[in-house]
């Protein structure tokens, strides 16, 4: 039997078993093929609904069936929620209907996907509560982005809820046209990691990086740091990385980020050689090993001849032994 026909037959059997065994519905468990079939049918039906009003009406209608017909109803509710995310300015009644689902406890359970196996046991077939919360959050973000856009047309810069501000600014920056981005930079953006990283990804400058490094360190700080040598010329990247390396939380990452500069900047090589013996010396060794050019090997070998013991010697050996083939040790 062909794979496609086999899958279709499996789904058909699962749906038939589900319809013939109401006890399965009452128990809350539904085989995943039946869940997939219900989800496909619900998605196809939701696509036929032309606007927000139709989707909201379907959402309310199917909510009333969640107890009596949980599988098709949950599938329909989930599909409607996903389609409603495209609404730009949802009506108050639509928000109310979606908000009512944010605490919904899924009735239909199914087999976990491979990535969910660690949980053990059945999992909700449709994450309705999470999807409802996500839909509300997307609407709120869209509204916040609209306020930012209005501020660029001369209105006051909006004060957004703290939970929304950073994400809304970041999303706006990611989608802004070059002209909008010019206006945004002229007005200024909040000193927060997410919007600064978004601005860096659109227009990398040393000023944006310095603003990021002046903030409490987050994952966004490290993401920007790792991108410095790829986005900026070496003569701008070097002082920026040297500055970042002065912050204890960034020292190791900054030294590793210097690796591409070792072969083109003697000051960077000298800095990494000189710092082999400190608390972050292993990171200096890693950066030097990545460089792996003749001058670097010679500098590391020189350290071996001058250093009798201690972290500086160990880190120099670490760098040399990391080189392909380790020929430098002979």
N, C-alpha and C positions, 0 to 999 in steps of 0.2 A: 504494500500500500504506500502511496506517495505521502511525504511528510505533511503536506498541507491538508490532504484528505484525512489523514490520521488525526490531526489536531481538530479538524472540524467534527469528526465522529466523536472524539473524546468530549468536546464541548456539548454536543447534542445529547450524549448519554448523561452527562452531568446535569444538564438542565432538566432532562426528563426525570431523572431520579429525584431532583429537588422538587419538581412539581408533584410527583407521586408520593412524596414522603414529607408531609407537613411537620412531622416530628423534628426533622432536620432544622427547619426554620425556627421552631420553638426552642431548640437546643442552642441556636445561634451559630452553628457551624455550617458553612457552605463550601464545597470544593472550589479550588481556585479557578478551574475552567468555567464553572457556572458564574463565578464573580466576573471573569473577563467578558463573558457573553453579555451579562447584564450591563456592564460598564460600556461596552460597544454600542448596545442598543440605546442606552440613555444618552450617550454622546451624540449619536445620530439624531435622536429626537430633539435634543437641545439645539442643534444646528438649524433646525427648521423654525425656531422661534426668532422672529425678526428684530426684537428690540427689548429694552430693559423691562418694560411693562409686562410683556409676554413671559419673560423669564421669571420675573417676580411672582406673577400669578401661578406659574407652574411650580415654583418653589413652595408657595403657600399650599397649593393643592396637594403636592406630594408629601408635605410634612404631616398632613392628616392621615396618611397611609403608612407612616413609619412603624406603627404597631401591628397593623393587620397584614401588610405586605412588605416586610422589612427589606428584602433583597432588591426588588425593583425600585422601591421608594428611596432607599439610601443611594442607589446608583443614580437615580434621577436628581436627587438633591445635590449630590456631589458634582454632577455634570452641570447643573444650573449655576452652582457657586463659581465654578471655573469660568463659565461663559460670562457671568456678571462682572468679572474682574475688568472687562473691557469698558465698563461704564465710566464715563469721565466725571459726571456729577450725579451720583445716584440719588434718587428721591428718598425722602425721610422714611417712607413706608418700606422701601427696599432695604435700607439700613436696619430698620427694626426687625424685619424678617430674618436678615442674615445674623444680626446680633443674638437673636433667640436661639441660634444653633451653636453658639460658641461654647456652650457647656454640654452639648449633646453627647450622650454615651452610646457609642456604636453597638448595635445589636448583632450585626452580621460579622462573624469571625471566619477566618479562612487560614489556609496554610501559609507560613511565612515564606517570603522570597528568600533567595540564597543569601542576600546581604543581611537579612534579619534573623538568620538561623540561631545566632547566639542568644536571642531572647528566649527561645524555647516555647513550644506550645503555639496555639492559634493566635493570630493577630487580627486587628480590625481590618475588614475588607475595604472600608472607605473611611478615611480620616476626616470625618465631617467637621468636628469641632475645630481641628487645626486648620482645615481649609477655610472655614468661616472666618476664623481670626486672621488668617493670611489675606483674605479678600478685604476685610475692613482695613487692615494695615496698608494694603496697596491703594485703596481709595484715599486714606489719610495722606499717604505720600504724594499722590497725584495732586491733592488739594494744596499741600505745602509747596510743591513745585510751582503751582500756578501763582501762589503768593510771591514766590521769589521772582518769577517772570514779571509780575506786576511792579515789583520794586525797581526793576531795571528800566521801567517806563516812566520813572519819576516819582513813584510812591515811596513811602518810608520803607526801609528794610524791615521785613517782618520779624516779629519775635515768635518763634515757633516752639512748641512743646519740646522739652529736652530730649524726649525719647524719639522725636522725629527729626530734629534739626540736622544732625550730622548726615543721616541717610538721605534726607530730602536735598540738601545742598550737593551731596556727592552725585546723586542721580541726575540732578539738573546739570551739573558740570559735565557729566559723561555724555549727555545728549545735546548739549548746547552747540549751536552753530559757531563758526569762528567769530562772527560779529557779536553774538551774544556773549561769547567768552571774553571778548575785548571789554564789553560793558561790565561784565561781572568782575573782571580784574580791576577795572577802574573804580568800582564801588567797594571792592573788598569782600573777602569771604571769611567765615569764622575760622579761628585758630583751633581747629579740631582735626584729628587724624584722618577721618574718612574723606572729607572734602579736600584736604590738602593732598592726599594721595591721588584722588581723582584729577585734581589740577595738574599734579606732577605727570600723570600718565598722558594728559593732553598736551601740556607744555612744560617740559622739564627745565627748571631753573635752579640755580644755587640758592636763591632767596626762598623758594618754596621748600627746599630741603632743610635749610636752616630753621625755618619756622617749624617744620615737623620735629626736628631734633631738639627744639626748645620745649616741647611738650612732654608730658609723662609718656614713657615708652610703651608702645603697643605693637601688635603684629604688623600694623601698617607702617610703623617706623622701620622695621626690619625689611619689609617688602620694598620700601623706597631705597633703603641703604644698599640692598643687593643689586639695585638697578642703576646705581650712580655711574659706574664706568661705562655702561652701555649707552647712557643717555647724554652724558656730558663729555666735553673734550678733556684730555688728560690734565691740562694745566688748571682747569677748574675743578675737576674731580679730586685731585690730590689734596688741596687745602681743605676741601669739604670733608673728605674721609679722615684726614688728620684731626680736624675739629671733632668729628663724631667719636673718634677713638679716645678722646679725653673723658667721655662719659662712661663710667664703669659698666653700665648696662649695655652699652653699644661697643665696647672695646673689642671684644672677640670678633663680632660680626664685621666691624669696620676694617679690622686687619685682614680678614679673609677677603673682604671686598676689594682690598688693595692689590690682590694677586695679579690682575691684568696689567697693572701699572709697573710692576717690578722690572720688566724688561725694557721699559721706555723712560723710567724715571729713577735716577740714581738715588735721589733723596728718599724715595719710598723703600728701595732696597736697604738703604742704610738704616732707616727707621726700624724695619722689621728685624734686621740683624741685631741692632742695638737692644731690642726688646725681647730677645729670645729668653732671657733669664728672669723675666718678671712673672706675675701671676697668670698672665694671658700669653705666655711664651709659646704654648702649644699652637695657638692660633697664628702667631707669627710664623712658626715652622710650617704650618699647613699652607699658608700663602706663599712662602718661599718655595715649597715643594711643587706647587702648581706652576710657578714660573719656570723652573727647571732649565734655565739657560746657563751658558758657560760661566758668565760673570757671577751668577748666584751660587753655582756649585763651588767656584773658587772662594767666594766669601765665606761660605759655610765650612769649607775645608780649613780655611784660615782660623776660624773659631775653634775647630778641633785641636789645632796645633798650639793655640794659646791658652786654652781652658783645660784645667786639670780635672775638675769635677763640678757637680752642681747642676741646677736646672738648665743653665745656658748650654752646657755640654750635651745634656740629654736631649734638649729640644733641637740642637743642631744635628745630632745623630738621627733624631726622628725625621727631620726634613730630608736628610740625605738618603735614609733608608726607604723613604716614600717614593723616591725617584724611580722611574721605570728601569728595571735591571740593576739598580743600586751600584752601577759601575764606579760611582764617585768614591766608594769606600775602599777601592783597591789602590 
